[in-house]
Amino acid sequence: MPSSAEELEVATDLRVAIGRIARRMRQLYAAGGGAGPSFTEIAVLNRLQRDGPQSTTQMSNREHVTSQAITAVVGELEAKALVSRGRDNLDRRRTVVSITDAGRALLADREHTVMQSLVRVLESCSDDEMRRLLAVTPLLNRIADSL
């Protein structure tokens, strides 16, 4: 619970701003029409590309969602040939999920679209605004990790 009215106001403003950005980014990711991947599917593909093969339990812990939710998303991605399942090299009893070449290609396409839009907006920012955005990014990541 915020300890002051100012902290509550900052928390409210931050929630609204981040929520608006997140909604817009979801819209951009889904811009390929209804046939494209969902924002959650993109998040899983991003995680696999960034962190490498991992179990659904690892993904659910890192994304702060239930194992059932990740398992369902992985099932959808597997049906689209965007991920594959295999045995862990260190523990053959454990199944890990890996991104496929098709998954990498789709992710690159969607990322390109979103990044073009974001860069276009950032080009309109002043040098001071860009410095402030650069400075606040680690703090925003720390907040996200702590929620």
HUVEN-V662190 format. One record per pair of residues at least 12 apart in sequence whose C-alpha atoms are under 7 Angstrom apart, sorted by the first residue. I is the first residue (numbers start at 1). J is the second residue. D is the distance in Angstrom with one decimal. If there is no record, write none. Layout:
i: (I:I)
j: (J:J)
d: (D:D)
This chain:
i: (25:26:28:29:29:41:41:42:45:45:45:48:48:49:52:53:53:53:54:54:55:55:55:56:56:81:82:82:82:82:83:83:83:83:83:84:84:84:84:85:85)
j: (114:39:114:110:114:73:77:107:99:103:107:98:99:99:98:96:97:98:96:97:95:96:97:70:71:102:99:100:102:103:97:98:99:100:103:97:98:99:100:97:98)
d: (7.0:5.6:5.9:5.8:6.5:6.1:6.9:6.8:6.4:6.9:7.0:6.3:5.9:6.5:6.8:5.9:5.3:4.5:4.7:5.4:6.1:4.3:5.9:6.2:6.3:6.9:6.1:5.3:5.4:4.0:6.6:5.4:4.3:5.0:6.4:5.7:5.4:6.4:6.5:4.5:6.3)
